[in-house]
Amino acid sequence: MSAKLGRTLCVALTGLNGRLVDVEAHISSQLPNFSVTGLPDKACGQAPDRVRSAAATSGFPLPPQRITVNLSPASIPKQGTGFDIAIALAVLAAAGVVEARRISRVVHLGELGLDGRVRGVRGVLPAVLAAVRAGVTHVVVPPENVAEAQLVDGVTVHCAPTLATLVHWYAVRGGVDPLPVAGPVDEELEEAHRHGDLADVLGQPEARLAVELAAVGGHHLLMNGPPGVGKTMLAERLVTILPPLSREQALQTHAIRSLTGDEIRASELDLTPPFVAPHHSASMASITGGGSGVVLPGAISRAHCGVLFLDEAGEFKTSVLQQLRQPLESGEVTIARAKQLVRYPARFQLVLATNPCPCGRAWGKGIDCVCSAVELRSYQAKLSGPLIDRVDIQVVVPPVSRAAFGDEEGETSAVVLERVLQARGAQQERWARQGWVINARVPGHALRRPPWRLSGHATAPIDRALDLGQLTLRGYDRTVRLAWSAADLAGRTSPTAEDVGLAFTLRSQGRAAA
């Protein structure tokens, strides 16, 4: 390699997918200039100013010559400040300050401060995953990103606090120092009980059953009831009875957190399913993903493999609620931009909580309700038929009477989780050959054919409802899926008429109340 040419590696991200990028620097004897080519965005294109200042303050001023940096392949967009240290090292290698051979097969990620410090960046975890898939075995990351980088197997993680430290490691003269390996980050994971316990819920036996069935089969859930009856408490505790994530699922959820800038403090995967509860004033971009420049994941992707809870669902913008329909079916969200198409995973479990009316008093006879008929219709129309039709469980959560104060404490989340795990095991055994994981994802046509088609006696109530137009075909299939979950929870090998009746009741109750 020429003394005037330096080369190292970085990673360009499009969504969660990364592509290895060759960072090439060339120095020529022409008028002083520093340019970056290869489709850099504005932040990446400003790297020359940061690199020149950081190199000077670190004691390695760049030569007053023409410096050209190319980010290859040049056809894919390069976004963000994570290319800074790769650009700096490639230029210093071209200038003969560091040994070009030693940096050529190492991925460098991080932003440079003007004082030479290496600062943390978003997306380090998916970038390291992409590097490992490309065969890279060594990565250098900022101190703030060490924990997330160490979540990836098959790669050695090195921590670089400053540019001067990097130059010392790679120096041509006396450059025998090995690249130090970053030590493990010992920060403890958050406590599992941060979402409370089901035992905290007072009364509400039917709503508790609905939450348990939602956990068993991965079903979406709507709770309708007046304020203060425990809808939010029940939704938050759903996470405590969901099975832990697999390693692959946890890596995906952590990668999404990395992209959004959430700090990952421990070098150990958190297997707790995510719980995301956006405010009802949230914009469409914050829910589905987007933004100017870098396309970031929204709430539905942050809830991937976990729970998306929309409290006060009737207060959300109609356009935002309608955007949920496609991800609920496909398990991913597609965001189109002029220069790129970004896909993020969005396989979440939707939980909706709503009041019967804007004032919340239209309960029972509704004599205390102060809402007009127009307000009531407008409020209830927010949850459109096509959206609600995709929600398997729709229950009423009534006010708690004073008589419930003397009741024994309900079952704990740990006890309920044991039942959920047993029911999930039955599902996995039944659907393993077909590649399905939970009842909620079994195709409807499969449940209408042998060997899983239910008897006419068992499906008689929903057959009549389908004939009368009370159920759509989608609703019919979702009721059957819920019946399978009820059977799994009861330890039966196939749903009975009782299971189908329970599923039909749980599906239609909340809508009737609305």
Secondary structure by P-SEA (a helix, b strand, c coil): ccccbbbbbbbbbcccbbbbbbbbbbbccccbbbbbcccccccccaaaaaaaaaaaaacccccccbbbbbccccccccccccaaaaaaaaaaaaaccccccccccbbbbbbbcccbbbbbbcaaaaaaaaaaaacccbbbbcccccccccccccbbbbbbccaaaaaaaacccccccccccccccccccccccccccccccccaaaaaaaaaaaaacbbbbbbbccccccaaaaaaacccccccccaaaaaaaaaaaaaacccccccccccccbbbbbcccccccccccccccccccccccccccbbbbbcccccccaaaaaaacccccccbbbbbcccbbbbbbcbbbbbbbbccccccccccccccccccaaaaaaaaacccaaaaaaccbbbbbcccccccccccccccaaaaaaaaaaaaaaaaaaaccccccccccccaaaaaccccccccccaaaaaaaaaaccccaaaaaaaaaaaaaaaaaaccccccaaaaaaaaaaaccccccc
